[in-house]
Amino acid sequence: MSFLGQKNINVNLIVGLISLLVVLWLIMFTIPGIFVSLFDTLLGNLILIIFTILAGMYNITLGVGLGLIFIILFRFSHMSMSNSMFSSLKI
């Protein structure tokens, strides 16, 4: 009986993660300014840090994973901005 309960929990977790990813994708697709402002402004960075700390208080592996994802996205965001600056300087 516990195997069926564990399977049901896993299915619910996968469905929840996929729906969360779809919602995040829709938000980033419709309003890309939100994604950019999270990594460009001090307030956006503070929101991401506080969110990561709160997730880490709930589950340490979740906090570390979110922190790594945010750092990677932060680096990609700033790399794309510096590449666009240099591409606009072409003569």
Beta strands, then each sheet from edge to edge (+ up, - down):
end
